[in-house]
């Protein structure tokens, strides 16, 4: 499992972000897109205090392009080659079809362009509510945590719930909580399996709880910008966080953990009787692995020398530790979990590949 940063560092960064981020509901006629000759794009927003300028992130540009039905490849081509054309396109469509959009900002950047019904479940509030729950788990420890441009992750393992896959090969139960503040996925709580021998993490996504970021229509003016204050953001989420607590407890329960661990143990009996290279190639096609990821998984499989379904799962989750991007590393841990859900036919296709 990729380490990330310490819990103290995570909390410090979330506190820093809390002081600089801001959300606003903006009528689109009050927005103006401006791109410089070097391709730098900003969003100018007319507020009652004057015009405020925010540099756009790639995520914001993707969401803006998607909302205006501009193919993103063409959007980026205009941004670099014809900036005036891009600005004219964007402003035309923003102003021709007025609506209210939520713009989320951080460090002076427009990081998200979202529906005004977007439900803000912020990382700081989530950590403040969830961490005390996690501390109550017997033998709990934070094994890994991180906040990236797209998501926050908190991965907690408890040594009190464990399973011996084979003599000396022990796995511990855990839970991974992740959330996106920028519309790049729902808040999710998933069981986590942590293998002590290699420190691999595996996420059982089929047992997840997910909460989409959709709420009630905001009470805002169609003619002016509404900036959310701290007291406005502090909505009553008590019932929701109680559900999170129940899901965390279920994720690390002996029943849930044993079910997932037993699936893992069964993969030990699946022999890769075909060509291991072909097995990895089929795996890469099925789970959309990039070329360098396919090579990395094959290298990990050969290095460990375990030519079974179990070895293939561990090659995926083991290689995940080598990736620089924490987001993608976590995605590979979830792919390991999806592999456990495969039926006999799917495993046969992987094991007998020639």
C-alpha positions in Angstrom: 0.0 0.0 0.0 1.3 3.4 -1.0 2.1 5.5 2.1 1.1 9.0 1.2 1.5 11.5 4.1 1.1 11.3 7.9 -2.2 12.0 9.5 -0.8 15.2 11.1 0.3 16.4 7.7 -3.1 15.5 6.2 -4.9 17.5 9.0 -2.5 20.4 8.6 -3.1 20.6 4.8 -6.9 20.4 5.2 -6.8 23.2 7.7 -4.8 25.3 5.3 -7.2 24.6 2.5 -10.2 25.5 4.7 -8.7 29.0 5.1 -8.3 29.6 1.4 -11.1 27.8 -0.4 -14.4 29.4 -1.3 -17.6 28.3 -2.9 -20.0 30.5 -4.8 -23.2 30.2 -6.9 -22.7 32.2 -10.0 -25.2 33.2 -12.8 -23.4 32.3 -16.0 -23.9 35.8 -17.5 -21.6 37.1 -14.8 -18.8 34.8 -16.0 -16.2 35.7 -18.6 -13.5 33.3 -19.9 -10.1 34.9 -20.8 -7.1 33.0 -22.3 -3.7 34.5 -22.8 -1.5 33.9 -25.8 0.5 31.4 -23.8 -2.6 29.3 -23.1 -3.3 30.3 -19.5 -7.0 30.5 -18.9 -8.8 32.4 -16.2 -12.4 32.8 -15.2 -13.5 36.4 -14.4 -16.5 36.6 -12.1 -18.5 39.8 -11.6 -19.3 40.1 -7.9 -20.8 43.0 -5.9 -17.3 43.8 -4.7 -15.9 43.9 -8.2 -14.4 41.4 -10.7 -12.6 38.4 -9.2 -10.2 36.4 -11.3 -9.5 32.7 -10.9 -7.1 30.6 -12.9 -8.8 27.5 -14.2 -7.5 24.0 -13.4 -7.7 21.1 -15.9 -10.6 19.6 -14.0 -12.5 22.9 -14.1 -11.9 23.2 -17.9 -13.1 19.6 -18.4 -16.3 20.3 -16.5 -16.8 23.6 -18.4 -16.2 21.9 -21.7 -18.6 19.1 -20.8 -21.4 21.5 -19.7 -21.1 23.5 -22.9 -20.8 20.4 -25.1 -17.4 21.3 -26.4 -15.2 18.2 -27.0 -12.3 18.6 -24.6 -9.6 17.8 -27.2 -11.0 20.6 -29.3 -11.3 22.8 -26.2 -7.6 22.3 -25.5 -6.6 22.8 -29.1 -8.4 26.2 -29.1 -6.8 27.1 -25.8 -3.3 26.6 -27.2 -3.8 27.6 -30.9 -6.8 29.9 -31.0 -7.4 31.4 -27.5 -9.6 34.2 -28.8 -11.8 31.6 -30.5 -12.1 29.6 -27.3 -13.1 32.6 -25.2 -15.7 33.6 -27.8 -17.2 30.1 -27.8 -17.3 29.9 -24.0 -18.8 33.3 -23.4 -21.3 32.9 -26.2 -22.7 29.7 -24.7 -22.5 30.8 -21.1 -24.5 34.0 -21.8 -26.9 32.6 -24.4 -28.3 30.0 -22.0 -28.2 31.6 -18.5 -28.2 29.3 -15.5 -26.6 29.2 -12.1 -23.4 27.1 -11.5 -21.3 26.4 -8.5 -17.7 27.4 -8.8 -15.4 26.0 -6.2 -12.1 27.8 -5.7 -8.9 27.0 -3.8 -5.6 29.0 -3.7 -7.0 31.5 -6.2 -7.8 28.7 -8.7 -11.2 27.7 -10.1 -11.0 24.0 -9.4 -14.5 22.9 -10.2 -17.5 24.0 -12.3 -20.6 22.2 -11.0 -24.3 22.2 -10.7 -25.8 24.5 -8.1 -27.4 21.4 -6.6 -23.9 20.0 -5.8 -23.9 18.8 -2.2 -20.7 19.9 -0.5 -19.3 17.1 1.6 -15.9 18.6 2.4 -12.8 16.8 3.4 -12.1 18.8 6.6 -15.6 18.0 7.9 -15.4 14.4 6.8 -12.1 13.9 8.7 -13.4 15.7 11.8 -16.5 13.4 11.9 -14.9 10.1 10.8 -11.6 10.0 12.6 -13.1 9.8 16.1 -15.2 6.9 14.9 -12.1 5.2 13.5 -10.1 5.7 16.7 -12.8 3.6 18.5 -12.0 0.6 16.5 -10.0 -1.9 18.5 -6.3 -1.9 17.5 -6.9 0.7 14.7 -4.0 2.4 13.0 -3.9 4.8 10.0 -1.9 2.8 7.5 -2.0 5.5 4.7 -3.7 8.8 4.0 -3.4 11.5 1.3 -5.2 14.5 -0.2 -4.6 15.0 -4.0 -6.0 17.5 -6.4 -9.0 15.2 -7.0 -9.6 13.2 -3.8 -8.9 12.6 -0.1 -8.1 9.1 1.2 -8.0 7.7 4.7 -7.0 4.0 5.0 -7.3 2.5 8.4 -6.4 -1.1 9.5 -7.2 -3.0 12.6 -5.0 -5.8 13.9 -7.9 -7.2 16.0 -9.7 -8.7 12.9 -7.4 -11.0 11.0 -7.4 -14.1 8.8 -4.7 -16.6 8.0 -4.7 -17.3 4.3 -1.9 -19.9 4.6 0.5 -20.7 7.4 2.3 -17.4 8.2 0.4 -15.4 5.6 -1.9 -13.1 7.6 -4.3 -10.4 6.4 -5.9 -7.7 8.6 -9.2 -6.0 8.1 -9.5 -2.3 7.3 -11.5 0.4 5.7 -10.8 3.1 3.1 -12.8 6.3 3.1 -12.4 8.6 0.1 -14.1 11.8 -1.1 -13.9 14.3 -3.9 -14.7 18.0 -3.4 -14.4 18.7 -7.1 -17.0 16.4 -8.7 -14.6 13.5 -9.5 -16.5 10.8 -7.6 -18.8 10.2 -4.7 -17.9 9.8 -1.1 -17.3 6.1 -0.5 -16.5 3.8 2.4 -15.1 0.4 1.4 -13.7 -2.6 3.2 -9.9 -2.9 2.9 -7.7 -6.1 3.1 -4.1 -5.5 4.2 -1.6 -8.3 3.7 1.2 -8.2 6.2 3.8 -10.1 4.2 4.1 -7.6 1.4 2.0 -4.6 2.8 -0.3 -4.9 -0.2 -3.8 -3.3 0.1 -6.9 -4.5 -1.6 -10.2 -2.6 -1.8 -13.4 -4.6 -2.0 -15.5 -2.1 -3.9 -18.5 -4.4 -4.1 -19.1 -3.9 -0.4 -18.9 -0.1 -0.6 -21.3 2.6 0.6 -21.4 5.6 -1.7 -22.9 9.0 -1.2 -23.4 11.2 -4.3 -22.9 14.9 -4.0 -26.4 15.9 -4.9 -28.6 18.1 -2.6 -31.5 20.5 -2.7 -31.6 23.5 -5.0 -29.7 26.3 -3.3 -31.7 29.4 -2.4 -29.7 31.9 -4.5 -30.3 34.9 -6.7 -30.3 34.5 -10.5 -28.9 38.0 -10.8 -25.9 38.1 -8.4 -23.1 35.9 -7.0 -23.9 34.1 -3.8 -20.7 33.3 -1.7 -21.1 30.6 0.9 -20.0 31.6 4.4 -18.7 29.2 7.0 -22.0 29.0 8.9 -23.8 28.3 5.6 -21.4 25.4 4.8 -21.9 23.9 8.3 -25.1 22.0 7.2 -26.6 19.4 9.5 -25.0 16.1 8.3 -25.5 14.2 11.6 -27.8 11.5 10.1 -25.4 11.0 7.2 -22.3 10.6 9.4 -24.1 8.1 11.6 -24.6 6.1 8.4 -20.9 6.4 7.7 -20.1 5.1 11.2 -22.4 2.1 10.7 -20.8 1.4 7.4 -17.3 1.6 8.9 -18.2 -0.9 11.6 -19.7 -3.2 9.0 -16.6 -2.9 6.8 -14.3 -4.2 9.5 -16.8 -6.8 10.9 -15.6 -10.4 11.1 -18.4 -11.5 8.8 -17.6 -9.0 6.0 -13.9 -9.5 6.4 -14.0 -13.3 6.4 -16.2 -13.3 3.3 -13.6 -11.2 1.3 -10.6 -13.1 2.8 -12.1 -16.4 1.8 -12.5 -15.2 -1.8 -8.9 -14.3 -1.7 -7.8 -17.7 -0.4 -9.8 -19.5 -3.2 -7.7 -17.7 -5.8 -4.7 -19.7 -4.5 -6.2 -22.8 -6.2 -6.4 -21.1 -9.6 -3.3 -22.2 -11.6 -2.1 -20.0 -14.4 -1.6 -22.9 -16.8 -1.4 -20.8 -20.0 1.1 -18.1 -21.0 1.6 -15.7 -18.0 2.4 -12.9 -20.5 -0.9 -13.5 -22.2 -2.7 -13.6 -18.9 -1.4 -10.2 -18.0 -2.3 -8.9 -21.5 -5.9 -10.0 -21.1 -6.0 -8.6 -17.6 -4.7 -5.2 -19.0 -7.5 -5.2 -21.6 -10.2 -6.1 -19.1 -9.2 -3.5 -16.5 -7.9 -0.8 -18.9 -4.3 -0.9 -17.6 -1.8 1.4 -19.3 1.2 -0.1 -21.1 3.7 0.7 -18.4 1.2 -0.7 -15.8 0.9 -4.0 -17.8 4.7 -4.3 -17.8 4.9 -3.5 -14.1 2.3 -6.1 -13.2 4.1 -8.8 -15.3 7.4 -7.9 -13.7 5.8 -8.3 -10.2 4.2 -11.6 -11.1 7.5 -13.0 -12.4 9.4 -11.7 -9.4 7.1 -13.3 -6.9 7.0 -16.5 -8.9 3.4 -17.3 -7.8 1.7 -18.4 -11.0 -1.8 -18.6 -9.5 -4.8 -16.3 -9.4 -3.7 -15.2 -6.0 -0.2 -14.3 -7.4 -1.9 -12.3 -10.2 -4.0 -10.4 -7.7 -1.0 -9.6 -5.6 1.0 -8.6 -8.6 -1.6 -5.9 -9.3 -1.8 -4.6 -5.7 2.0 -5.0 -5.3 2.7 -2.9 -8.4 0.3 -0.3 -7.1 2.9 0.6 -4.4 5.3 1.6 -7.1 3.1 4.2 -8.8 3.8 7.9 -8.3 0.2 8.9 -8.4 -1.7 8.1 -5.2 -5.1 8.2 -7.1 -4.0 5.6 -9.6 -2.4 3.5 -6.9 -5.7 3.3 -5.1 -7.5 2.5 -8.3 -5.2 -0.5 -8.8 -6.0 -1.7 -5.2 -9.7 -1.5 -6.2 -8.9 -3.5 -9.4 -7.4 -6.2 -7.1 -10.8 -6.3 -5.3 -12.7 -6.5 -8.5 -10.6 -9.5 -9.5 -11.9 -11.4 -6.5 -15.4 -10.9 -7.8 -14.7 -12.6 -11.1 -16.6 -15.7 -11.9 -15.2 -19.1 -12.9 -15.4 -18.3 -16.6 -13.5 -15.0 -16.3 -10.8 -16.7 -14.2 -10.5 -19.5 -16.7 -9.9 -17.0 -19.5 -7.1 -15.4 -17.6 -5.6 -18.7 -16.4 -5.6 -20.5 -19.7 -4.6 -17.6 -21.9 -2.4 -18.7 -24.8 
